[in-house]
Structure formats: structure tokens, C-alpha cells
Amino acid sequence: MKAEIHPSFEPTKFICTCGNILETLSNLGGEKNVDICSSCHPFFSGKEQRMIDTTGRVEKFRRRYQRS
């Protein structure tokens, strides 16, 4: 490998809003804040979040296009 063409990897902390801290090597370096991580994302955590339909759009759609 050629010298001085590869980026330097520095220890980086990714801090999620849920409080989870991930430490890894990255060329970013320092501390970075993220909105969602693997411990709080519904796909990875297994917790299914239900979509709340406060305006009733789904029911309105079904009534409008209901086959009679």
C-alpha cells in the first residue's frame, strides 16, 4: 500500500439521543450526535411502533373508495 494516501482513523464516539454511546474508529474523529441508533430503532430493537392516524385519513380513504 502506498503511504500517505489513506485517511487516518481516529477514535470517534457516536452519541444517540436515547443515551447509547457507540465507540468506533472513523476518519471523522471526536464526538458526533445522532438521532437514532441500533438500540432504539424499531427495526433492530424489535419494538413495533404503530402509526397514529389522528386526522382519520385512512378511514376517509376507505370510505371514499369503498366498492359497493
N, CA, C and O atoms as a CHARMM CRD file, in Angstrom:
* protein
*
  272
    1    1 MET  N      0.83500  -1.18800   0.00000 PROA 1      0.00000
    2    1 MET  CA     0.00000   0.00000   0.00000 PROA 1      0.00000
    3    1 MET  C      0.87700   1.24800   0.00000 PROA 1      0.00000
    4    1 MET  O      1.93900   1.27700   0.62200 PROA 1      0.00000
    5    2 LYS  N      0.42600   2.25400  -0.69100 PROA 2      0.00000
    6    2 LYS  CA     1.18100   3.49400  -0.75000 PROA 2      0.00000
    7    2 LYS  C      1.00300   4.28100   0.54000 PROA 2      0.00000
    8    2 LYS  O     -0.06700   4.26900   1.14800 PROA 2      0.00000
    9    3 ALA  N      2.03400   4.94200   0.93600 PROA 3      0.00000
   10    3 ALA  CA     1.99800   5.74700   2.15700 PROA 3      0.00000
   11    3 ALA  C      1.35000   7.09600   1.87000 PROA 3      0.00000
   12    3 ALA  O      1.45200   7.61500   0.75900 PROA 3      0.00000
   13    4 GLU  N      0.69500   7.65100   2.85600 PROA 4      0.00000
   14    4 GLU  CA     0.11700   9.00000   2.84600 PROA 4      0.00000
   15    4 GLU  C     -1.03700   9.20200   1.86000 PROA 4      0.00000
   16    4 GLU  O     -1.35100  10.34600   1.53300 PROA 4      0.00000
   17    5 ILE  N     -1.68500   8.12400   1.37200 PROA 5      0.00000
   18    5 ILE  CA    -2.85800   8.32700   0.52800 PROA 5      0.00000
   19    5 ILE  C     -4.13100   7.86800   1.23600 PROA 5      0.00000
   20    5 ILE  O     -5.23400   8.15900   0.77400 PROA 5      0.00000
   21    6 HSD  N     -3.98700   7.15600   2.34800 PROA 6      0.00000
   22    6 HSD  CA    -5.13100   6.64100   3.07100 PROA 6      0.00000
   23    6 HSD  C     -5.50600   7.59100   4.20800 PROA 6      0.00000
   24    6 HSD  O     -4.62800   8.19000   4.83000 PROA 6      0.00000
   25    7 PRO  N     -6.79900   7.73200   4.48100 PROA 7      0.00000
   26    7 PRO  CA    -7.21000   8.62500   5.57300 PROA 7      0.00000
   27    7 PRO  C     -6.80800   8.04700   6.92600 PROA 7      0.00000
   28    7 PRO  O     -6.69500   6.83300   7.09300 PROA 7      0.00000
   29    8 SER  N     -6.59800   8.93000   7.87000 PROA 8      0.00000
   30    8 SER  CA    -6.24500   8.48200   9.21500 PROA 8      0.00000
   31    8 SER  C     -7.52000   8.17600   9.98800 PROA 8      0.00000
   32    8 SER  O     -8.50200   8.91300   9.89800 PROA 8      0.00000
   33    9 PHE  N     -7.49900   7.09100  10.74400 PROA 9      0.00000
   34    9 PHE  CA    -8.64700   6.70000  11.54700 PROA 9      0.00000
   35    9 PHE  C     -8.41200   7.12200  12.98000 PROA 9      0.00000
   36    9 PHE  O     -7.37100   6.82800  13.56600 PROA 9      0.00000
   37   10 GLU  N     -9.38700   7.81300  13.53500 PROA 10     0.00000
   38   10 GLU  CA    -9.30200   8.30900  14.89500 PROA 10     0.00000
   39   10 GLU  C    -10.45600   7.73700  15.71100 PROA 10     0.00000
   40   10 GLU  O    -11.51000   7.43200  15.15100 PROA 10     0.00000
   41   11 PRO  N    -10.27900   7.58700  17.02200 PROA 11     0.00000
   42   11 PRO  CA   -11.40500   7.13600  17.85500 PROA 11     0.00000
   43   11 PRO  C    -12.54700   8.15200  17.79800 PROA 11     0.00000
   44   11 PRO  O    -12.32700   9.35500  17.93400 PROA 11     0.00000
   45   12 THR  N    -13.76400   7.65600  17.59600 PROA 12     0.00000
   46   12 THR  CA   -14.93600   8.50800  17.46800 PROA 12     0.00000
   47   12 THR  C    -16.04400   7.96600  18.34800 PROA 12     0.00000
   48   12 THR  O    -16.27200   6.75700  18.38800 PROA 12     0.00000
   49   13 LYS  N    -16.73700   8.85300  19.05900 PROA 13     0.00000
   50   13 LYS  CA   -17.89100   8.47700  19.86200 PROA 13     0.00000
   51   13 LYS  C    -19.13800   8.98800  19.17100 PROA 13     0.00000
   52   13 LYS  O    -19.25600  10.17700  18.87600 PROA 13     0.00000
   53   14 PHE  N    -20.07400   8.07800  18.91400 PROA 14     0.00000
   54   14 PHE  CA   -21.36800   8.44300  18.37900 PROA 14     0.00000
   55   14 PHE  C    -22.36000   8.38100  19.52900 PROA 14     0.00000
   56   14 PHE  O    -22.57000   7.31700  20.11300 PROA 14     0.00000
   57   15 ILE  N    -22.96800   9.50700  19.85500 PROA 15     0.00000
   58   15 ILE  CA   -23.87900   9.60400  20.98500 PROA 15     0.00000
   59   15 ILE  C    -25.29600   9.76100  20.45400 PROA 15     0.00000
   60   15 ILE  O    -25.60300  10.71500  19.74000 PROA 15     0.00000
   61   16 CYS  N    -26.16300   8.80500  20.81400 PROA 16     0.00000
   62   16 CYS  CA   -27.55000   8.81800  20.36500 PROA 16     0.00000
   63   16 CYS  C    -28.39800   9.62200  21.34100 PROA 16     0.00000
   64   16 CYS  O    -28.00400   9.83400  22.48800 PROA 16     0.00000
   65   17 THR  N    -29.55900  10.06500  20.88200 PROA 17     0.00000
   66   17 THR  CA   -30.46200  10.81300  21.75000 PROA 17     0.00000
   67   17 THR  C    -31.04800   9.93100  22.84400 PROA 17     0.00000
   68   17 THR  O    -31.51300  10.44900  23.85900 PROA 17     0.00000
   69   18 CYS  N    -31.03900   8.59900  22.66200 PROA 18     0.00000
   70   18 CYS  CA   -31.54600   7.68800  23.69700 PROA 18     0.00000
   71   18 CYS  C    -30.51700   7.46900  24.79700 PROA 18     0.00000
   72   18 CYS  O    -30.83500   6.86300  25.82000 PROA 18     0.00000
   73   19 GLY  N    -29.29000   7.94900  24.60900 PROA 19     0.00000
   74   19 GLY  CA   -28.25200   7.81200  25.61300 PROA 19     0.00000
   75   19 GLY  C    -27.21900   6.75400  25.29600 PROA 19     0.00000
   76   19 GLY  O    -26.23400   6.62900  26.02300 PROA 19     0.00000
   77   20 ASN  N    -27.40900   5.99400  24.24200 PROA 20     0.00000
   78   20 ASN  CA   -26.46300   4.95900  23.85000 PROA 20     0.00000
   79   20 ASN  C    -25.21500   5.60000  23.26000 PROA 20     0.00000
   80   20 ASN  O    -25.30400   6.53700  22.46600 PROA 20     0.00000
   81   21 ILE  N    -24.04800   5.08700  23.65300 PROA 21     0.00000
   82   21 ILE  CA   -22.77900   5.60000  23.14800 PROA 21     0.00000
   83   21 ILE  C    -22.07300   4.48300  22.39700 PROA 21     0.00000
   84   21 ILE  O    -21.83500   3.40900  22.95000 PROA 21     0.00000
   85   22 LEU  N    -21.73700   4.73700  21.13500 PROA 22     0.00000
   86   22 LEU  CA   -21.01100   3.78200  20.30700 PROA 22     0.00000
   87   22 LEU  C    -19.62200   4.33000  20.06600 PROA 22     0.00000
   88   22 LEU  O    -19.46400   5.45000  19.57900 PROA 22     0.00000
   89   23 GLU  N    -18.61400   3.54300  20.40700 PROA 23     0.00000
   90   23 GLU  CA   -17.23500   3.96100  20.18600 PROA 23     0.00000
   91   23 GLU  C    -16.64800   3.13000  19.06600 PROA 23     0.00000
   92   23 GLU  O    -16.71800   1.90100  19.09000 PROA 23     0.00000
   93   24 THR  N    -16.07400   3.79900  18.09000 PROA 24     0.00000
   94   24 THR  CA   -15.50900   3.11100  16.93100 PROA 24     0.00000
   95   24 THR  C    -14.38600   3.96800  16.34300 PROA 24     0.00000
   96   24 THR  O    -14.10000   5.06000  16.83400 PROA 24     0.00000
   97   25 LEU  N    -13.77000   3.46600  15.30900 PROA 25     0.00000
   98   25 LEU  CA   -12.76100   4.23300  14.58700 PROA 25     0.00000
   99   25 LEU  C    -13.39400   4.82600  13.33400 PROA 25     0.00000
  100   25 LEU  O    -14.12700   4.14900  12.61300 PROA 25     0.00000
  101   26 SER  N    -13.10300   6.08400  13.08900 PROA 26     0.00000
  102   26 SER  CA   -13.64600   6.75700  11.92400 PROA 26     0.00000
  103   26 SER  C    -12.70800   7.87000  11.52400 PROA 26     0.00000
  104   26 SER  O    -11.88700   8.30100  12.33400 PROA 26     0.00000
  105   27 ASN  N    -12.80700   8.35100  10.29100 PROA 27     0.00000
  106   27 ASN  CA   -11.99100   9.49600   9.90900 PROA 27     0.00000
  107   27 ASN  C    -12.62700  10.80200  10.35300 PROA 27     0.00000
  108   27 ASN  O    -12.04400  11.86400  10.13300 PROA 27     0.00000
  109   28 LEU  N    -13.81900  10.76200  10.98000 PROA 28     0.00000
  110   28 LEU  CA   -14.44100  11.97200  11.50000 PROA 28     0.00000
  111   28 LEU  C    -13.73400  12.43900  12.76200 PROA 28     0.00000
  112   28 LEU  O    -13.38800  13.61400  12.87900 PROA 28     0.00000
  113   29 GLY  N    -13.51700  11.53400  13.70600 PROA 29     0.00000
  114   29 GLY  CA   -12.84900  11.86500  14.95900 PROA 29     0.00000
  115   29 GLY  C    -13.74200  12.66600  15.88900 PROA 29     0.00000
  116   29 GLY  O    -14.66500  13.34300  15.43700 PROA 29     0.00000
  117   30 GLY  N    -13.47600  12.59400  17.17500 PROA 30     0.00000
  118   30 GLY  CA   -14.22200  13.37100  18.16200 PROA 30     0.00000
  119   30 GLY  C    -15.54200  12.73600  18.54200 PROA 30     0.00000
  120   30 GLY  O    -15.68700  11.51400  18.51800 PROA 30     0.00000
  121   31 GLU  N    -16.51000  13.57900  18.89500 PROA 31     0.00000
  122   31 GLU  CA   -17.84400  13.12400  19.27800 PROA 31     0.00000
  123   31 GLU  C    -18.86600  13.62200  18.27300 PROA 31     0.00000
  124   31 GLU  O    -18.83500  14.78400  17.86900 PROA 31     0.00000
  125   32 LYS  N    -19.76800  12.74600  17.87400 PROA 32     0.00000
  126   32 LYS  CA   -20.83200  13.09200  16.93500 PROA 32     0.00000
  127   32 LYS  C    -22.16400  12.70000  17.54100 PROA 32     0.00000
  128   32 LYS  O    -22.27200  11.64300  18.16200 PROA 32     0.00000
  129   33 ASN  N    -23.17400  13.52700  17.37300 PROA 33     0.00000
  130   33 ASN  CA   -24.51900  13.23800  17.86400 PROA 33     0.00000
  131   33 ASN  C    -25.37000  12.69200  16.72500 PROA 33     0.00000
  132   33 ASN  O    -25.36000  13.22100  15.61300 PROA 33     0.00000
  133   34 VAL  N    -26.11200  11.61500  17.02500 PROA 34     0.00000
  134   34 VAL  CA   -27.00100  11.01100  16.04300 PROA 34     0.00000
  135   34 VAL  C    -28.41000  10.95600  16.62500 PROA 34     0.00000
  136   34 VAL  O    -28.58600  10.93700  17.84300 PROA 34     0.00000
  137   35 ASP  N    -29.41600  10.92900  15.74300 PROA 35     0.00000
  138   35 ASP  CA   -30.80900  10.93100  16.18300 PROA 35     0.00000
  139   35 ASP  C    -31.30500   9.54100  16.55700 PROA 35     0.00000
  140   35 ASP  O    -32.11600   9.40100  17.47200 PROA 35     0.00000
  141   36 ILE  N    -30.83200   8.52500  15.86900 PROA 36     0.00000
  142   36 ILE  CA   -31.34100   7.17500  16.09400 PROA 36     0.00000
  143   36 ILE  C    -30.20100   6.18400  15.91100 PROA 36     0.00000
  144   36 ILE  O    -29.32900   6.37300  15.06300 PROA 36     0.00000
  145   37 CYS  N    -30.22000   5.12600  16.71700 PROA 37     0.00000
  146   37 CYS  CA   -29.16700   4.11800  16.64000 PROA 37     0.00000
  147   37 CYS  C    -29.80000   2.73300  16.61000 PROA 37     0.00000
  148   37 CYS  O    -31.02400   2.60500  16.58100 PROA 37     0.00000
  149   38 SER  N    -28.97600   1.70900  16.61600 PROA 38     0.00000
  150   38 SER  CA   -29.49100   0.34700  16.51500 PROA 38     0.00000
  151   38 SER  C    -30.21600  -0.10700  17.77400 PROA 38     0.00000
  152   38 SER  O    -31.00600  -1.05000  17.71600 PROA 38     0.00000
  153   39 SER  N    -29.96700   0.53700  18.90700 PROA 39     0.00000
  154   39 SER  CA   -30.65300   0.10900  20.13000 PROA 39     0.00000
  155   39 SER  C    -32.02900   0.74400  20.28000 PROA 39     0.00000
  156   39 SER  O    -32.85800   0.21500  21.02000 PROA 39     0.00000
  157   40 CYS  N    -32.30300   1.85200  19.61100 PROA 40     0.00000
  158   40 CYS  CA   -33.61300   2.48400  19.74300 PROA 40     0.00000
  159   40 CYS  C    -34.42900   2.45700  18.44800 PROA 40     0.00000
  160   40 CYS  O    -35.59300   2.86000  18.45600 PROA 40     0.00000
  161   41 HSD  N    -33.85000   1.99100  17.33600 PROA 41     0.00000
  162   41 HSD  CA   -34.59100   1.89900  16.08600 PROA 41     0.00000
  163   41 HSD  C    -35.54900   0.71800  16.15900 PROA 41     0.00000
  164   41 HSD  O    -35.13800  -0.36500  16.57300 PROA 41     0.00000
  165   42 PRO  N    -36.81900   0.88800  15.77100 PROA 42     0.00000
  166   42 PRO  CA   -37.79500  -0.19400  15.89900 PROA 42     0.00000
  167   42 PRO  C    -37.44400  -1.45700  15.10700 PROA 42     0.00000
  168   42 PRO  O    -37.80000  -2.55700  15.52900 PROA 42     0.00000
  169   43 PHE  N    -36.77200  -1.32800  13.99600 PROA 43     0.00000
  170   43 PHE  CA   -36.42500  -2.49900  13.19600 PROA 43     0.00000
  171   43 PHE  C    -35.42400  -3.38300  13.93100 PROA 43     0.00000
  172   43 PHE  O    -35.56700  -4.60500  13.93600 PROA 43     0.00000
  173   44 PHE  N    -34.41900  -2.78400  14.54600 PROA 44     0.00000
  174   44 PHE  CA   -33.37800  -3.54500  15.21500 PROA 44     0.00000
  175   44 PHE  C    -33.76000  -3.92900  16.63900 PROA 44     0.00000
  176   44 PHE  O    -33.32300  -4.97200  17.12600 PROA 44     0.00000
  177   45 SER  N    -34.56300  -3.11500  17.31900 PROA 45     0.00000
  178   45 SER  CA   -34.91000  -3.39900  18.71600 PROA 45     0.00000
  179   45 SER  C    -36.08100  -4.37000  18.83100 PROA 45     0.00000
  180   45 SER  O    -36.28100  -4.96100  19.89200 PROA 45     0.00000
  181   46 GLY  N    -36.85800  -4.54600  17.76300 PROA 46     0.00000
  182   46 GLY  CA   -37.99200  -5.46200  17.79600 PROA 46     0.00000
  183   46 GLY  C    -39.25200  -4.82200  18.34300 PROA 46     0.00000
  184   46 GLY  O    -40.29200  -5.47700  18.40500 PROA 46     0.00000
  185   47 LYS  N    -39.19000  -3.57800  18.73600 PROA 47     0.00000
  186   47 LYS  CA   -40.36600  -2.87400  19.23700 PROA 47     0.00000
  187   47 LYS  C    -41.06700  -2.22800  18.05600 PROA 47     0.00000
  188   47 LYS  O    -40.51800  -1.34800  17.39300 PROA 47     0.00000
  189   48 GLU  N    -42.27000  -2.67100  17.80600 PROA 48     0.00000
  190   48 GLU  CA   -43.02000  -2.13300  16.67800 PROA 48     0.00000
  191   48 GLU  C    -43.74700  -0.87700  17.13000 PROA 48     0.00000
  192   48 GLU  O    -44.47300  -0.89600  18.12400 PROA 48     0.00000
  193   49 GLN  N    -43.55400   0.18800  16.41600 PROA 49     0.00000
  194   49 GLN  CA   -44.25800   1.41900  16.71700 PROA 49     0.00000
  195   49 GLN  C    -45.43000   1.53100  15.75400 PROA 49     0.00000
  196   49 GLN  O    -45.27600   1.38000  14.54200 PROA 49     0.00000
  197   50 ARG  N    -46.56800   1.78900  16.29800 PROA 50     0.00000
  198   50 ARG  CA   -47.76500   1.90700  15.46800 PROA 50     0.00000
  199   50 ARG  C    -47.92000   3.34800  14.99700 PROA 50     0.00000
  200   50 ARG  O    -47.68000   4.30000  15.73900 PROA 50     0.00000
  201   51 MET  N    -48.33100   3.47300  13.73600 PROA 51     0.00000
  202   51 MET  CA   -48.52800   4.79400  13.18100 PROA 51     0.00000
  203   51 MET  C    -49.87800   5.33400  13.66200 PROA 51     0.00000
  204   51 MET  O    -50.91000   4.68200  13.50300 PROA 51     0.00000
  205   52 ILE  N    -49.85600   6.50100  14.23700 PROA 52     0.00000
  206   52 ILE  CA   -51.07600   7.10800  14.76400 PROA 52     0.00000
  207   52 ILE  C    -51.68700   7.99300  13.68700 PROA 52     0.00000
  208   52 ILE  O    -51.03500   8.89700  13.16400 PROA 52     0.00000
  209   53 ASP  N    -52.93200   7.72500  13.36800 PROA 53     0.00000
  210   53 ASP  CA   -53.63500   8.48900  12.35100 PROA 53     0.00000
  211   53 ASP  C    -54.62900   9.40100  13.06600 PROA 53     0.00000
  212   53 ASP  O    -55.77000   9.00700  13.30900 PROA 53     0.00000
  213   54 THR  N    -54.20700  10.59900  13.39700 PROA 54     0.00000
  214   54 THR  CA   -55.05600  11.49600  14.17400 PROA 54     0.00000
  215   54 THR  C    -56.08500  12.21200  13.31300 PROA 54     0.00000
  216   54 THR  O    -57.11600  12.65400  13.81900 PROA 54     0.00000
  217   55 THR  N    -55.82000  12.32900  12.03700 PROA 55     0.00000
  218   55 THR  CA   -56.75300  13.06900  11.18200 PROA 55     0.00000
  219   55 THR  C    -57.77100  12.17300  10.51200 PROA 55     0.00000
  220   55 THR  O    -58.68200  12.67400   9.85300 PROA 55     0.00000
  221   56 GLY  N    -57.64600  10.84400  10.66000 PROA 56     0.00000
  222   56 GLY  CA   -58.60600   9.92700  10.07000 PROA 56     0.00000
  223   56 GLY  C    -58.47000   9.77700   8.57300 PROA 56     0.00000
  224   56 GLY  O    -59.46000   9.50900   7.89200 PROA 56     0.00000
  225   57 ARG  N    -57.28600   9.94100   8.04700 PROA 57     0.00000
  226   57 ARG  CA   -57.09400   9.87700   6.60200 PROA 57     0.00000
  227   57 ARG  C    -57.33900   8.47900   6.04900 PROA 57     0.00000
  228   57 ARG  O    -57.87600   8.32200   4.95300 PROA 57     0.00000
  229   58 VAL  N    -56.94000   7.46100   6.82000 PROA 58     0.00000
  230   58 VAL  CA   -57.11700   6.09000   6.32500 PROA 58     0.00000
  231   58 VAL  C    -58.60000   5.75800   6.20500 PROA 58     0.00000
  232   58 VAL  O    -59.03900   5.20300   5.19800 PROA 58     0.00000
  233   59 GLU  N    -59.37400   6.10400   7.24300 PROA 59     0.00000
  234   59 GLU  CA   -60.80700   5.83200   7.20200 PROA 59     0.00000
  235   59 GLU  C    -61.48700   6.62800   6.10200 PROA 59     0.00000
  236   59 GLU  O    -62.39500   6.12400   5.44000 PROA 59     0.00000
  237   60 LYS  N    -61.06200   7.85400   5.90500 PROA 60     0.00000
  238   60 LYS  CA   -61.62900   8.69300   4.85400 PROA 60     0.00000
  239   60 LYS  C    -61.34300   8.08800   3.47500 PROA 60     0.00000
  240   60 LYS  O    -62.20900   8.08700   2.60000 PROA 60     0.00000
  241   61 PHE  N    -60.13000   7.57700   3.29300 PROA 61     0.00000
  242   61 PHE  CA   -59.76600   6.94000   2.03100 PROA 61     0.00000
  243   61 PHE  C    -60.61000   5.69200   1.79700 PROA 61     0.00000
  244   61 PHE  O    -61.11500   5.47200   0.69600 PROA 61     0.00000
  245   62 ARG  N    -60.75700   4.87900   2.84000 PROA 62     0.00000
  246   62 ARG  CA   -61.53900   3.64500   2.69400 PROA 62     0.00000
  247   62 ARG  C    -63.00800   3.94100   2.39100 PROA 62     0.00000
  248   62 ARG  O    -63.61900   3.24600   1.57800 PROA 62     0.00000
  249   63 ARG  N    -63.57700   4.95300   3.02600 PROA 63     0.00000
  250   63 ARG  CA   -64.96500   5.30700   2.74500 PROA 63     0.00000
  251   63 ARG  C    -65.12900   5.81400   1.32300 PROA 63     0.00000
  252   63 ARG  O    -66.10800   5.48300   0.65500 PROA 63     0.00000
  253   64 ARG  N    -64.19000   6.60700   0.86000 PROA 64     0.00000
  254   64 ARG  CA   -64.28500   7.20100  -0.46100 PROA 64     0.00000
  255   64 ARG  C    -64.19300   6.15700  -1.56400 PROA 64     0.00000
  256   64 ARG  O    -64.93000   6.21500  -2.54900 PROA 64     0.00000
  257   65 TYR  N    -63.28200   5.20100  -1.39400 PROA 65     0.00000
  258   65 TYR  CA   -63.03800   4.22200  -2.45200 PROA 65     0.00000
  259   65 TYR  C    -63.58900   2.84500  -2.12200 PROA 65     0.00000
  260   65 TYR  O    -63.12800   1.84200  -2.66500 PROA 65     0.00000
  261   66 GLN  N    -64.56000   2.79400  -1.24700 PROA 66     0.00000
  262   66 GLN  CA   -65.17100   1.50800  -0.90600 PROA 66     0.00000
  263   66 GLN  C    -66.03600   1.05100  -2.07100 PROA 66     0.00000
  264   66 GLN  O    -66.81400   1.82000  -2.63500 PROA 66     0.00000
  265   67 ARG  N    -65.88200  -0.21200  -2.41000 PROA 67     0.00000
  266   67 ARG  CA   -66.65600  -0.76000  -3.51500 PROA 67     0.00000
  267   67 ARG  C    -68.01500  -1.17100  -2.99800 PROA 67     0.00000
  268   67 ARG  O    -68.12300  -1.84700  -1.97400 PROA 67     0.00000
  269   68 SER  N    -69.04700  -0.76600  -3.70200 PROA 68     0.00000
  270   68 SER  CA   -70.41000  -1.09500  -3.25400 PROA 68     0.00000
  271   68 SER  C    -71.04200  -2.13800  -4.14100 PROA 68     0.00000
  272   68 SER  O    -72.18500  -2.53300  -3.91100 PROA 68     0.00000
